[in-house]
Amino acid sequence: MQKIVNNKIILFLIAFTLWSTAAFADDDPGGIDGDPGAPAPIDNWIPLMIVVGIAIVFYYTHKKKKAIAN
């Protein structure tokens, strides 16, 4: 049962990560720091955040497996 729950969590995280890559910055976000013409460049950070998220998942999975083995 625990393995099924873990598989569902992993599938949910993968699906959410793939779904969140479709988030793009608005062409005219209404301003940053008082400048109404300044765009919000979040598109540049999405690939980095995906990599960081996957790294965190692997880190905590490894940490949990190590704790269970001890």
C-alpha positions as MATLAB code, in Angstrom:
seq = 'MQKIVNNKIILFLIAFTLWSTAAFADDDPGGIDGDPGAPAPIDNWIPLMIVVGIAIVFYYTHKKKKAIAN';
ca = [
       0.000    0.000    0.000;
       2.819    2.384    0.893;
       4.456    1.778   -2.499;
       1.219    2.703   -4.294;
       0.974    5.937   -2.313;
       4.616    6.774   -3.078;
       4.053    6.103   -6.773;
       1.011    8.374   -6.788;
       2.980   11.154   -5.110;
       5.825   10.809   -7.606;
       3.420   10.820  -10.553;
       1.656   13.884   -9.135;
       4.958   15.736   -8.740;
       6.039   14.873  -12.283;
       2.659   15.892  -13.727;
       2.631   19.158  -11.755;
       6.188   19.959  -12.838;
       5.381   19.349  -16.490;
       2.149   21.331  -16.210;
       3.874   24.274  -14.537;
       6.316   24.692  -17.432;
       3.430   26.210  -19.378;
       3.471   29.283  -17.091;
       4.726   32.309  -18.968;
       5.176   35.918  -17.979;
       2.495   38.362  -19.031;
       3.557   40.708  -21.832;
       2.470   43.732  -19.784;
       2.414   42.778  -16.103;
       1.518   46.241  -14.897;
       4.882   47.130  -13.456;
       7.704   46.164  -11.183;
       9.227   48.612   -8.696;
       6.990   51.446   -9.808;
       7.898   51.220  -13.501;
       4.697   50.338  -15.398;
       6.608   49.405  -18.566;
       9.044   46.937  -16.949;
       8.322   43.290  -17.866;
       8.571   40.496  -15.307;
      11.108   38.012  -16.749;
      10.014   34.798  -15.021;
      10.443   32.749  -18.204;
      14.201   32.714  -17.680;
      13.914   31.111  -14.237;
      11.445   28.284  -14.971;
      14.028   25.716  -16.210;
      16.272   26.455  -13.236;
      13.394   26.043  -10.775;
      12.442   22.698  -12.359;
      16.014   21.436  -11.936;
      16.153   22.694   -8.339;
      12.792   21.062   -7.556;
      13.893   17.714   -8.966;
      17.171   17.946   -7.044;
      15.281   18.615   -3.800;
      13.010   15.613   -4.416;
      16.015   13.344   -4.992;
      17.785   14.726   -1.914;
      14.847   14.125    0.415;
      14.118   10.720   -1.121;
      17.723    9.678   -0.581;
      17.663   11.084    2.964;
      14.440    9.196    3.764;
      15.771    5.904    2.365;
      18.948    6.332    4.395;
      16.928    6.967    7.573;
      14.799    3.881    6.948;
      17.896    1.725    6.371;
      19.380    2.742    9.738;
];
